[in-house]
């Protein structure tokens, strides 16, 4: 046979040995941009949640309004 080593059937195979540099090509730049965008969105959501919690703690938002908010934006609270 050639230079390839035959593995018996059912033998565990690990991940392919691939240099990290190959994975960091143009696709890596797109992933970094996406990560940055998602991080900004998460920070905005957390800020909005913090504002509503503060308004509720101050008594400016009552339980009914908070329930409506929870129904409108379930991912927020």
Secondary structure as UniProt FT lines:
FT   TURN            9..10
FT   HELIX           20..23
FT   HELIX           26..57
FT   TURN            58..59
FT   HELIX           63..72
FT   TURN            74..76
//
